[in-house]
Amino acid sequence: MFNVSPAAATELLAAAARSAADGMALRIAARALTDGSIEYGMGFDDERENDESADYNGLTVLLVEHDMDIVMGI
């Protein structure tokens, strides 16, 4: 599981506003590498049909189900 602190949510929301992504959610992507490590990426995006979403201090975070399994360690 992961958490977004109030300070991080504030900064991410401000970054979205500065980059013309105001109102967009933060998408977290994860990919399991062959050596067992996990590579992460993130960016502002619109919600899609198969997304799981969660609210962290006013910031909507999106993950697709497959990525959620990686992030949660399933």
mmCIF file of the N, C-alpha and C atoms, coordinates in Angstrom:
data_MODEL
# 
_entry.id   MODEL 
# 
loop_
_atom_site.group_PDB 
_atom_site.id 
_atom_site.type_symbol 
_atom_site.label_atom_id 
_atom_site.label_alt_id 
_atom_site.label_comp_id 
_atom_site.label_asym_id 
_atom_site.label_entity_id 
_atom_site.label_seq_id 
_atom_site.pdbx_PDB_ins_code 
_atom_site.Cartn_x 
_atom_site.Cartn_y 
_atom_site.Cartn_z 
_atom_site.occupancy 
_atom_site.B_iso_or_equiv 
_atom_site.pdbx_formal_charge 
_atom_site.auth_seq_id 
_atom_site.auth_comp_id 
_atom_site.auth_asym_id 
_atom_site.auth_atom_id 
_atom_site.pdbx_PDB_model_num 
ATOM 1   N N  . MET A 1 1  ? 0.842   -1.178  0.000   1.00 0.00 ? 1  MET A N  1 
ATOM 2   C CA . MET A 1 1  ? 0.000   0.000   0.000   1.00 0.00 ? 1  MET A CA 1 
ATOM 3   C C  . MET A 1 1  ? 0.884   1.237   0.000   1.00 0.00 ? 1  MET A C  1 
ATOM 4   N N  . PHE A 1 2  ? 0.372   2.307   -0.495  1.00 0.00 ? 2  PHE A N  1 
ATOM 5   C CA . PHE A 1 2  ? 1.114   3.554   -0.461  1.00 0.00 ? 2  PHE A CA 1 
ATOM 6   C C  . PHE A 1 2  ? 0.214   4.654   0.069   1.00 0.00 ? 2  PHE A C  1 
ATOM 7   N N  . ASN A 1 3  ? 0.821   5.755   0.400   1.00 0.00 ? 3  ASN A N  1 
ATOM 8   C CA . ASN A 1 3  ? 0.091   6.890   0.937   1.00 0.00 ? 3  ASN A CA 1 
ATOM 9   C C  . ASN A 1 3  ? 0.644   8.159   0.293   1.00 0.00 ? 3  ASN A C  1 
ATOM 10  N N  . VAL A 1 4  ? -0.188  9.166   0.190   1.00 0.00 ? 4  VAL A N  1 
ATOM 11  C CA . VAL A 1 4  ? 0.236   10.481  -0.277  1.00 0.00 ? 4  VAL A CA 1 
ATOM 12  C C  . VAL A 1 4  ? 0.020   11.432  0.887   1.00 0.00 ? 4  VAL A C  1 
ATOM 13  N N  . SER A 1 5  ? 1.090   12.002  1.374   1.00 0.00 ? 5  SER A N  1 
ATOM 14  C CA . SER A 1 5  ? 0.988   12.912  2.517   1.00 0.00 ? 5  SER A CA 1 
ATOM 15  C C  . SER A 1 5  ? 0.229   14.182  2.104   1.00 0.00 ? 5  SER A C  1 
ATOM 16  N N  . PRO A 1 6  ? -0.331  14.881  3.076   1.00 0.00 ? 6  PRO A N  1 
ATOM 17  C CA . PRO A 1 6  ? -1.000  16.150  2.746   1.00 0.00 ? 6  PRO A CA 1 
ATOM 18  C C  . PRO A 1 6  ? -0.070  17.126  2.021   1.00 0.00 ? 6  PRO A C  1 
ATOM 19  N N  . ALA A 1 7  ? 1.176   17.203  2.447   1.00 0.00 ? 7  ALA A N  1 
ATOM 20  C CA . ALA A 1 7  ? 2.127   18.121  1.800   1.00 0.00 ? 7  ALA A CA 1 
ATOM 21  C C  . ALA A 1 7  ? 2.393   17.706  0.353   1.00 0.00 ? 7  ALA A C  1 
ATOM 22  N N  . ALA A 1 8  ? 2.545   16.411  0.113   1.00 0.00 ? 8  ALA A N  1 
ATOM 23  C CA . ALA A 1 8  ? 2.775   15.926  -1.249  1.00 0.00 ? 8  ALA A CA 1 
ATOM 24  C C  . ALA A 1 8  ? 1.552   16.182  -2.123  1.00 0.00 ? 8  ALA A C  1 
ATOM 25  N N  . ALA A 1 9  ? 0.354   15.941  -1.591  1.00 0.00 ? 9  ALA A N  1 
ATOM 26  C CA . ALA A 1 9  ? -0.872  16.196  -2.348  1.00 0.00 ? 9  ALA A CA 1 
ATOM 27  C C  . ALA A 1 9  ? -0.963  17.665  -2.728  1.00 0.00 ? 9  ALA A C  1 
ATOM 28  N N  . THR A 1 10 ? -0.633  18.558  -1.809  1.00 0.00 ? 10 THR A N  1 
ATOM 29  C CA . THR A 1 10 ? -0.658  19.994  -2.078  1.00 0.00 ? 10 THR A CA 1 
ATOM 30  C C  . THR A 1 10 ? 0.297   20.346  -3.207  1.00 0.00 ? 10 THR A C  1 
ATOM 31  N N  . GLU A 1 11 ? 1.508   19.808  -3.158  1.00 0.00 ? 11 GLU A N  1 
ATOM 32  C CA . GLU A 1 11 ? 2.504   20.084  -4.189  1.00 0.00 ? 11 GLU A CA 1 
ATOM 33  C C  . GLU A 1 11 ? 2.091   19.517  -5.542  1.00 0.00 ? 11 GLU A C  1 
ATOM 34  N N  . LEU A 1 12 ? 1.531   18.315  -5.550  1.00 0.00 ? 12 LEU A N  1 
ATOM 35  C CA . LEU A 1 12 ? 1.107   17.702  -6.805  1.00 0.00 ? 12 LEU A CA 1 
ATOM 36  C C  . LEU A 1 12 ? -0.070  18.460  -7.416  1.00 0.00 ? 12 LEU A C  1 
ATOM 37  N N  . LEU A 1 13 ? -1.002  18.896  -6.594  1.00 0.00 ? 13 LEU A N  1 
ATOM 38  C CA . LEU A 1 13 ? -2.116  19.690  -7.105  1.00 0.00 ? 13 LEU A CA 1 
ATOM 39  C C  . LEU A 1 13 ? -1.629  21.017  -7.670  1.00 0.00 ? 13 LEU A C  1 
ATOM 40  N N  . ALA A 1 14 ? -0.641  21.633  -7.020  1.00 0.00 ? 14 ALA A N  1 
ATOM 41  C CA . ALA A 1 14 ? -0.062  22.884  -7.526  1.00 0.00 ? 14 ALA A CA 1 
ATOM 42  C C  . ALA A 1 14 ? 0.675   22.639  -8.843  1.00 0.00 ? 14 ALA A C  1 
ATOM 43  N N  . ALA A 1 15 ? 1.378   21.530  -8.937  1.00 0.00 ? 15 ALA A N  1 
ATOM 44  C CA . ALA A 1 15 ? 2.086   21.191  -10.174 1.00 0.00 ? 15 ALA A CA 1 
ATOM 45  C C  . ALA A 1 15 ? 1.098   20.977  -11.317 1.00 0.00 ? 15 ALA A C  1 
ATOM 46  N N  . ALA A 1 16 ? -0.027  20.336  -11.027 1.00 0.00 ? 16 ALA A N  1 
ATOM 47  C CA . ALA A 1 16 ? -1.058  20.137  -12.051 1.00 0.00 ? 16 ALA A CA 1 
ATOM 48  C C  . ALA A 1 16 ? -1.571  21.485  -12.539 1.00 0.00 ? 16 ALA A C  1 
ATOM 49  N N  . ALA A 1 17 ? -1.813  22.396  -11.620 1.00 0.00 ? 17 ALA A N  1 
ATOM 50  C CA . ALA A 1 17 ? -2.320  23.719  -11.993 1.00 0.00 ? 17 ALA A CA 1 
ATOM 51  C C  . ALA A 1 17 ? -1.312  24.483  -12.850 1.00 0.00 ? 17 ALA A C  1 
ATOM 52  N N  . ARG A 1 18 ? -0.037  24.358  -12.522 1.00 0.00 ? 18 ARG A N  1 
ATOM 53  C CA . ARG A 1 18 ? 1.008   25.059  -13.280 1.00 0.00 ? 18 ARG A CA 1 
ATOM 54  C C  . ARG A 1 18 ? 1.194   24.482  -14.677 1.00 0.00 ? 18 ARG A C  1 
ATOM 55  N N  . SER A 1 19 ? 0.882   23.207  -14.858 1.00 0.00 ? 19 SER A N  1 
ATOM 56  C CA . SER A 1 19 ? 1.147   22.546  -16.140 1.00 0.00 ? 19 SER A CA 1 
ATOM 57  C C  . SER A 1 19 ? -0.097  22.368  -16.997 1.00 0.00 ? 19 SER A C  1 
ATOM 58  N N  . ALA A 1 20 ? -1.133  23.137  -16.743 1.00 0.00 ? 20 ALA A N  1 
ATOM 59  C CA . ALA A 1 20 ? -2.395  23.056  -17.498 1.00 0.00 ? 20 ALA A CA 1 
ATOM 60  C C  . ALA A 1 20 ? -3.056  21.689  -17.350 1.00 0.00 ? 20 ALA A C  1 
ATOM 61  N N  . ALA A 1 21 ? -2.785  20.997  -16.252 1.00 0.00 ? 21 ALA A N  1 
ATOM 62  C CA . ALA A 1 21 ? -3.424  19.704  -15.971 1.00 0.00 ? 21 ALA A CA 1 
ATOM 63  C C  . ALA A 1 21 ? -4.376  19.834  -14.790 1.00 0.00 ? 21 ALA A C  1 
ATOM 64  N N  . ASP A 1 22 ? -4.778  21.067  -14.495 1.00 0.00 ? 22 ASP A N  1 
ATOM 65  C CA . ASP A 1 22 ? -5.670  21.315  -13.368 1.00 0.00 ? 22 ASP A CA 1 
ATOM 66  C C  . ASP A 1 22 ? -6.942  20.485  -13.524 1.00 0.00 ? 22 ASP A C  1 
ATOM 67  N N  . GLY A 1 23 ? -7.318  19.799  -12.468 1.00 0.00 ? 23 GLY A N  1 
ATOM 68  C CA . GLY A 1 23 ? -8.505  18.954  -12.488 1.00 0.00 ? 23 GLY A CA 1 
ATOM 69  C C  . GLY A 1 23 ? -8.246  17.534  -12.937 1.00 0.00 ? 23 GLY A C  1 
ATOM 70  N N  . MET A 1 24 ? -7.035  17.243  -13.383 1.00 0.00 ? 24 MET A N  1 
ATOM 71  C CA . MET A 1 24 ? -6.700  15.889  -13.808 1.00 0.00 ? 24 MET A CA 1 
ATOM 72  C C  . MET A 1 24 ? -6.202  15.086  -12.611 1.00 0.00 ? 24 MET A C  1 
ATOM 73  N N  . ALA A 1 25 ? -6.288  13.784  -12.731 1.00 0.00 ? 25 ALA A N  1 
ATOM 74  C CA . ALA A 1 25 ? -5.823  12.879  -11.689 1.00 0.00 ? 25 ALA A CA 1 
ATOM 75  C C  . ALA A 1 25 ? -4.348  12.545  -11.909 1.00 0.00 ? 25 ALA A C  1 
ATOM 76  N N  . LEU A 1 26 ? -3.716  12.026  -10.881 1.00 0.00 ? 26 LEU A N  1 
ATOM 77  C CA . LEU A 1 26 ? -2.333  11.558  -10.979 1.00 0.00 ? 26 LEU A CA 1 
ATOM 78  C C  . LEU A 1 26 ? -2.361  10.060  -11.243 1.00 0.00 ? 26 LEU A C  1 
ATOM 79  N N  . ARG A 1 27 ? -1.840  9.654   -12.385 1.00 0.00 ? 27 ARG A N  1 
ATOM 80  C CA . ARG A 1 27 ? -1.769  8.229   -12.720 1.00 0.00 ? 27 ARG A CA 1 
ATOM 81  C C  . ARG A 1 27 ? -0.425  7.676   -12.255 1.00 0.00 ? 27 ARG A C  1 
ATOM 82  N N  . ILE A 1 28 ? -0.483  6.562   -11.519 1.00 0.00 ? 28 ILE A N  1 
ATOM 83  C CA . ILE A 1 28 ? 0.713   5.836   -11.102 1.00 0.00 ? 28 ILE A CA 1 
ATOM 84  C C  . ILE A 1 28 ? 0.784   4.568   -11.939 1.00 0.00 ? 28 ILE A C  1 
ATOM 85  N N  . ALA A 1 29 ? 1.921   4.321   -12.540 1.00 0.00 ? 29 ALA A N  1 
ATOM 86  C CA . ALA A 1 29 ? 2.127   3.115   -13.338 1.00 0.00 ? 29 ALA A CA 1 
ATOM 87  C C  . ALA A 1 29 ? 3.270   2.331   -12.720 1.00 0.00 ? 29 ALA A C  1 
ATOM 88  N N  . ALA A 1 30 ? 3.172   1.016   -12.779 1.00 0.00 ? 30 ALA A N  1 
ATOM 89  C CA . ALA A 1 30 ? 4.223   0.161   -12.229 1.00 0.00 ? 30 ALA A CA 1 
ATOM 90  C C  . ALA A 1 30 ? 4.486   -0.983  -13.199 1.00 0.00 ? 30 ALA A C  1 
ATOM 91  N N  . ARG A 1 31 ? 5.754   -1.376  -13.272 1.00 0.00 ? 31 ARG A N  1 
ATOM 92  C CA . ARG A 1 31 ? 6.125   -2.481  -14.149 1.00 0.00 ? 31 ARG A CA 1 
ATOM 93  C C  . ARG A 1 31 ? 7.149   -3.340  -13.415 1.00 0.00 ? 31 ARG A C  1 
ATOM 94  N N  . ALA A 1 32 ? 6.852   -4.633  -13.333 1.00 0.00 ? 32 ALA A N  1 
ATOM 95  C CA . ALA A 1 32 ? 7.787   -5.571  -12.709 1.00 0.00 ? 32 ALA A CA 1 
ATOM 96  C C  . ALA A 1 32 ? 8.881   -5.913  -13.719 1.00 0.00 ? 32 ALA A C  1 
ATOM 97  N N  . LEU A 1 33 ? 10.122  -5.757  -13.309 1.00 0.00 ? 33 LEU A N  1 
ATOM 98  C CA . LEU A 1 33 ? 11.256  -6.048  -14.178 1.00 0.00 ? 33 LEU A CA 1 
ATOM 99  C C  . LEU A 1 33 ? 11.731  -7.482  -13.961 1.00 0.00 ? 33 LEU A C  1 
ATOM 100 N N  . THR A 1 34 ? 12.496  -7.994  -14.893 1.00 0.00 ? 34 THR A N  1 
ATOM 101 C CA . THR A 1 34 ? 12.933  -9.386  -14.822 1.00 0.00 ? 34 THR A CA 1 
ATOM 102 C C  . THR A 1 34 ? 13.812  -9.678  -13.611 1.00 0.00 ? 34 THR A C  1 
ATOM 103 N N  . ASP A 1 35 ? 14.488  -8.671  -13.062 1.00 0.00 ? 35 ASP A N  1 
ATOM 104 C CA . ASP A 1 35 ? 15.338  -8.890  -11.893 1.00 0.00 ? 35 ASP A CA 1 
ATOM 105 C C  . ASP A 1 35 ? 14.552  -8.831  -10.576 1.00 0.00 ? 35 ASP A C  1 
ATOM 106 N N  . GLY A 1 36 ? 13.217  -8.661  -10.683 1.00 0.00 ? 36 GLY A N  1 
ATOM 107 C CA . GLY A 1 36 ? 12.379  -8.623  -9.493  1.00 0.00 ? 36 GLY A CA 1 
ATOM 108 C C  . GLY A 1 36 ? 12.120  -7.230  -8.951  1.00 0.00 ? 36 GLY A C  1 
ATOM 109 N N  . SER A 1 37 ? 12.802  -6.239  -9.488  1.00 0.00 ? 37 SER A N  1 
ATOM 110 C CA . SER A 1 37 ? 12.561  -4.870  -9.033  1.00 0.00 ? 37 SER A CA 1 
ATOM 111 C C  . SER A 1 37 ? 11.323  -4.306  -9.739  1.00 0.00 ? 37 SER A C  1 
ATOM 112 N N  . ILE A 1 38 ? 10.870  -3.173  -9.261  1.00 0.00 ? 38 ILE A N  1 
ATOM 113 C CA . ILE A 1 38 ? 9.685   -2.527  -9.826  1.00 0.00 ? 38 ILE A CA 1 
ATOM 114 C C  . ILE A 1 38 ? 10.076  -1.142  -10.308 1.00 0.00 ? 38 ILE A C  1 
ATOM 115 N N  . GLU A 1 39 ? 9.655   -0.819  -11.520 1.00 0.00 ? 39 GLU A N  1 
ATOM 116 C CA . GLU A 1 39 ? 9.871   0.498   -12.096 1.00 0.00 ? 39 GLU A CA 1 
ATOM 117 C C  . GLU A 1 39 ? 8.551   1.259   -12.027 1.00 0.00 ? 39 GLU A C  1 
ATOM 118 N N  . TYR A 1 40 ? 8.593   2.501   -11.538 1.00 0.00 ? 40 TYR A N  1 
ATOM 119 C CA . TYR A 1 40 ? 7.387   3.307   -11.377 1.00 0.00 ? 40 TYR A CA 1 
ATOM 120 C C  . TYR A 1 40 ? 7.426   4.515   -12.301 1.00 0.00 ? 40 TYR A C  1 
ATOM 121 N N  . GLY A 1 41 ? 6.255   4.975   -12.679 1.00 0.00 ? 41 GLY A N  1 
ATOM 122 C CA . GLY A 1 41 ? 6.112   6.199   -13.441 1.00 0.00 ? 41 GLY A CA 1 
ATOM 123 C C  . GLY A 1 41 ? 4.852   6.899   -12.973 1.00 0.00 ? 41 GLY A C  1 
ATOM 124 N N  . MET A 1 42 ? 4.775   8.192   -13.225 1.00 0.00 ? 42 MET A N  1 
ATOM 125 C CA . MET A 1 42 ? 3.559   8.918   -12.867 1.00 0.00 ? 42 MET A CA 1 
ATOM 126 C C  . MET A 1 42 ? 3.415   10.129  -13.764 1.00 0.00 ? 42 MET A C  1 
ATOM 127 N N  . GLY A 1 43 ? 2.160   10.544  -13.926 1.00 0.00 ? 43 GLY A N  1 
ATOM 128 C CA . GLY A 1 43 ? 1.862   11.718  -14.725 1.00 0.00 ? 43 GLY A CA 1 
ATOM 129 C C  . GLY A 1 43 ? 0.388   12.046  -14.573 1.00 0.00 ? 43 GLY A C  1 
ATOM 130 N N  . PHE A 1 44 ? -0.004  13.227  -14.995 1.00 0.00 ? 44 PHE A N  1 
ATOM 131 C CA . PHE A 1 44 ? -1.397  13.631  -14.894 1.00 0.00 ? 44 PHE A CA 1 
ATOM 132 C C  . PHE A 1 44 ? -2.167  13.063  -16.077 1.00 0.00 ? 44 PHE A C  1 
ATOM 133 N N  . ASP A 1 45 ? -3.371  12.575  -15.806 1.00 0.00 ? 45 ASP A N  1 
ATOM 134 C CA . ASP A 1 45 ? -4.136  11.875  -16.832 1.00 0.00 ? 45 ASP A CA 1 
ATOM 135 C C  . ASP A 1 45 ? -5.621  11.929  -16.491 1.00 0.00 ? 45 ASP A C  1 
ATOM 136 N N  . ASP A 1 46 ? -6.451  11.639  -17.470 1.00 0.00 ? 46 ASP A N  1 
ATOM 137 C CA . ASP A 1 46 ? -7.887  11.510  -17.254 1.00 0.00 ? 46 ASP A CA 1 
ATOM 138 C C  . ASP A 1 46 ? -8.217  10.084  -16.850 1.00 0.00 ? 46 ASP A C  1 
ATOM 139 N N  . GLU A 1 47 ? -9.274  9.931   -16.074 1.00 0.00 ? 47 GLU A N  1 
ATOM 140 C CA . GLU A 1 47 ? -9.699  8.610   -15.630 1.00 0.00 ? 47 GLU A CA 1 
ATOM 141 C C  . GLU A 1 47 ? -10.242 7.815   -16.807 1.00 0.00 ? 47 GLU A C  1 
ATOM 142 N N  . ARG A 1 48 ? -9.930  6.513   -16.816 1.00 0.00 ? 48 ARG A N  1 
ATOM 143 C CA . ARG A 1 48 ? -10.394 5.600   -17.866 1.00 0.00 ? 48 ARG A CA 1 
ATOM 144 C C  . ARG A 1 48 ? -11.274 4.519   -17.249 1.00 0.00 ? 48 ARG A C  1 
ATOM 145 N N  . GLU A 1 49 ? -11.922 3.764   -18.102 1.00 0.00 ? 49 GLU A N  1 
ATOM 146 C CA . GLU A 1 49 ? -12.917 2.789   -17.683 1.00 0.00 ? 49 GLU A CA 1 
ATOM 147 C C  . GLU A 1 49 ? -12.398 1.763   -16.678 1.00 0.00 ? 49 GLU A C  1 
ATOM 148 N N  . ASN A 1 50 ? -11.213 1.240   -16.858 1.00 0.00 ? 50 ASN A N  1 
ATOM 149 C CA . ASN A 1 50 ? -10.701 0.164   -16.000 1.00 0.00 ? 50 ASN A CA 1 
ATOM 150 C C  . ASN A 1 50 ? -9.824  0.652   -14.858 1.00 0.00 ? 50 ASN A C  1 
ATOM 151 N N  . ASP A 1 51 ? -9.862  1.927   -14.568 1.00 0.00 ? 51 ASP A N  1 
ATOM 152 C CA . ASP A 1 51 ? -9.029  2.488   -13.500 1.00 0.00 ? 51 ASP A CA 1 
ATOM 153 C C  . ASP A 1 51 ? -9.628  2.245   -12.123 1.00 0.00 ? 51 ASP A C  1 
ATOM 154 N N  . GLU A 1 52 ? -8.752  2.063   -11.169 1.00 0.00 ? 52 GLU A N  1 
ATOM 155 C CA . GLU A 1 52 ? -9.106  2.117   -9.758  1.00 0.00 ? 52 GLU A CA 1 
ATOM 156 C C  . GLU A 1 52 ? -8.668  3.505   -9.297  1.00 0.00 ? 52 GLU A C  1 
ATOM 157 N N  . SER A 1 53 ? -9.501  4.170   -8.520  1.00 0.00 ? 53 SER A N  1 
ATOM 158 C CA . SER A 1 53 ? -9.125  5.505   -8.079  1.00 0.00 ? 53 SER A CA 1 
ATOM 159 C C  . SER A 1 53 ? -9.251  5.615   -6.571  1.00 0.00 ? 53 SER A C  1 
ATOM 160 N N  . ALA A 1 54 ? -8.446  6.501   -6.014  1.00 0.00 ? 54 ALA A N  1 
ATOM 161 C CA . ALA A 1 54 ? -8.487  6.785   -4.578  1.00 0.00 ? 54 ALA A CA 1 
ATOM 162 C C  . ALA A 1 54 ? -8.194  8.265   -4.404  1.00 0.00 ? 54 ALA A C  1 
ATOM 163 N N  . ASP A 1 55 ? -8.772  8.837   -3.367  1.00 0.00 ? 55 ASP A N  1 
ATOM 164 C CA . ASP A 1 55 ? -8.556  10.238  -3.067  1.00 0.00 ? 55 ASP A CA 1 
ATOM 165 C C  . ASP A 1 55 ? -7.578  10.358  -1.898  1.00 0.00 ? 55 ASP A C  1 
ATOM 166 N N  . TYR A 1 56 ? -6.549  11.156  -2.093  1.00 0.00 ? 56 TYR A N  1 
ATOM 167 C CA . TYR A 1 56 ? -5.563  11.425  -1.054  1.00 0.00 ? 56 TYR A CA 1 
ATOM 168 C C  . TYR A 1 56 ? -5.498  12.930  -0.854  1.00 0.00 ? 56 TYR A C  1 
ATOM 169 N N  . ASN A 1 57 ? -6.178  13.417  0.169   1.00 0.00 ? 57 ASN A N  1 
ATOM 170 C CA . ASN A 1 57 ? -6.122  14.842  0.510   1.00 0.00 ? 57 ASN A CA 1 
ATOM 171 C C  . ASN A 1 57 ? -6.478  15.732  -0.671  1.00 0.00 ? 57 ASN A C  1 
ATOM 172 N N  . GLY A 1 58 ? -7.519  15.350  -1.418  1.00 0.00 ? 58 GLY A N  1 
ATOM 173 C CA . GLY A 1 58 ? -7.977  16.142  -2.546  1.00 0.00 ? 58 GLY A CA 1 
ATOM 174 C C  . GLY A 1 58 ? -7.335  15.798  -3.868  1.00 0.00 ? 58 GLY A C  1 
ATOM 175 N N  . LEU A 1 59 ? -6.345  14.920  -3.870  1.00 0.00 ? 59 LEU A N  1 
ATOM 176 C CA . LEU A 1 59 ? -5.672  14.476  -5.091  1.00 0.00 ? 59 LEU A CA 1 
ATOM 177 C C  . LEU A 1 59 ? -6.223  13.108  -5.473  1.00 0.00 ? 59 LEU A C  1 
ATOM 178 N N  . THR A 1 60 ? -6.759  12.989  -6.683  1.00 0.00 ? 60 THR A N  1 
ATOM 179 C CA . THR A 1 60 ? -7.220  11.692  -7.160  1.00 0.00 ? 60 THR A CA 1 
ATOM 180 C C  . THR A 1 60 ? -6.039  10.949  -7.759  1.00 0.00 ? 60 THR A C  1 
ATOM 181 N N  . VAL A 1 61 ? -5.830  9.710   -7.305  1.00 0.00 ? 61 VAL A N  1 
ATOM 182 C CA . VAL A 1 61 ? -4.750  8.860   -7.807  1.00 0.00 ? 61 VAL A CA 1 
ATOM 183 C C  . VAL A 1 61 ? -5.390  7.704   -8.560  1.00 0.00 ? 61 VAL A C  1 
ATOM 184 N N  . LEU A 1 62 ? -4.871  7.424   -9.757  1.00 0.00 ? 62 LEU A N  1 
ATOM 185 C CA . LEU A 1 62 ? -5.389  6.368   -10.609 1.00 0.00 ? 62 LEU A CA 1 
ATOM 186 C C  . LEU A 1 62 ? -4.370  5.257   -10.787 1.00 0.00 ? 62 LEU A C  1 
ATOM 187 N N  . LEU A 1 63 ? -4.863  4.034   -10.800 1.00 0.00 ? 63 LEU A N  1 
ATOM 188 C CA . LEU A 1 63 ? -4.065  2.855   -11.133 1.00 0.00 ? 63 LEU A CA 1 
ATOM 189 C C  . LEU A 1 63 ? -4.944  1.905   -11.929 1.00 0.00 ? 63 LEU A C  1 
ATOM 190 N N  . VAL A 1 64 ? -4.382  1.253   -12.949 1.00 0.00 ? 64 VAL A N  1 
ATOM 191 C CA . VAL A 1 64 ? -5.114  0.168   -13.589 1.00 0.00 ? 64 VAL A CA 1 
ATOM 192 C C  . VAL A 1 64 ? -4.937  -1.065  -12.713 1.00 0.00 ? 64 VAL A C  1 
ATOM 193 N N  . GLU A 1 65 ? -5.852  -2.017  -12.818 1.00 0.00 ? 65 GLU A N  1 
ATOM 194 C CA . GLU A 1 65 ? -5.854  -3.165  -11.916 1.00 0.00 ? 65 GLU A CA 1 
ATOM 195 C C  . GLU A 1 65 ? -4.513  -3.903  -11.919 1.00 0.00 ? 65 GLU A C  1 
ATOM 196 N N  . HIS A 1 66 ? -3.941  -4.131  -13.094 1.00 0.00 ? 66 HIS A N  1 
ATOM 197 C CA . HIS A 1 66 ? -2.661  -4.848  -13.172 1.00 0.00 ? 66 HIS A CA 1 
ATOM 198 C C  . HIS A 1 66 ? -1.567  -4.120  -12.402 1.00 0.00 ? 66 HIS A C  1 
ATOM 199 N N  . ASP A 1 67 ? -1.503  -2.805  -12.554 1.00 0.00 ? 67 ASP A N  1 
ATOM 200 C CA . ASP A 1 67 ? -0.506  -2.025  -11.831 1.00 0.00 ? 67 ASP A CA 1 
ATOM 201 C C  . ASP A 1 67 ? -0.776  -2.023  -10.336 1.00 0.00 ? 67 ASP A C  1 
ATOM 202 N N  . MET A 1 68 ? -2.035  -2.042  -9.955  1.00 0.00 ? 68 MET A N  1 
ATOM 203 C CA . MET A 1 68 ? -2.379  -2.071  -8.536  1.00 0.00 ? 68 MET A CA 1 
ATOM 204 C C  . MET A 1 68 ? -1.848  -3.352  -7.897  1.00 0.00 ? 68 MET A C  1 
ATOM 205 N N  . ASP A 1 69 ? -1.955  -4.476  -8.611  1.00 0.00 ? 69 ASP A N  1 
ATOM 206 C CA . ASP A 1 69 ? -1.430  -5.738  -8.093  1.00 0.00 ? 69 ASP A CA 1 
ATOM 207 C C  . ASP A 1 69 ? 0.068   -5.636  -7.838  1.00 0.00 ? 69 ASP A C  1 
ATOM 208 N N  . ILE A 1 70 ? 0.796   -4.972  -8.727  1.00 0.00 ? 70 ILE A N  1 
ATOM 209 C CA . ILE A 1 70 ? 2.246   -4.808  -8.549  1.00 0.00 ? 70 ILE A CA 1 
ATOM 210 C C  . ILE A 1 70 ? 2.526   -3.903  -7.349  1.00 0.00 ? 70 ILE A C  1 
ATOM 211 N N  . VAL A 1 71 ? 1.849   -2.766  -7.285  1.00 0.00 ? 71 VAL A N  1 
ATOM 212 C CA . VAL A 1 71 ? 2.079   -1.803  -6.201  1.00 0.00 ? 71 VAL A CA 1 
ATOM 213 C C  . VAL A 1 71 ? 1.737   -2.417  -4.849  1.00 0.00 ? 71 VAL A C  1 
ATOM 214 N N  . MET A 1 72 ? 0.672   -3.201  -4.793  1.00 0.00 ? 72 MET A N  1 
ATOM 215 C CA . MET A 1 72 ? 0.228   -3.802  -3.535  1.00 0.00 ? 72 MET A CA 1 
ATOM 216 C C  . MET A 1 72 ? 1.009   -5.071  -3.192  1.00 0.00 ? 72 MET A C  1 
ATOM 217 N N  . GLY A 1 73 ? 1.847   -5.535  -4.123  1.00 0.00 ? 73 GLY A N  1 
ATOM 218 C CA . GLY A 1 73 ? 2.644   -6.731  -3.858  1.00 0.00 ? 73 GLY A CA 1 
ATOM 219 C C  . GLY A 1 73 ? 1.875   -8.023  -4.003  1.00 0.00 ? 73 GLY A C  1 
ATOM 220 N N  . ILE A 1 74 ? 0.830   -8.010  -4.811  1.00 0.00 ? 74 ILE A N  1 
ATOM 221 C CA . ILE A 1 74 ? 0.008   -9.222  -5.003  1.00 0.00 ? 74 ILE A CA 1 
ATOM 222 C C  . ILE A 1 74 ? 0.606   -10.078 -6.094  1.00 0.00 ? 74 ILE A C  1 
# 
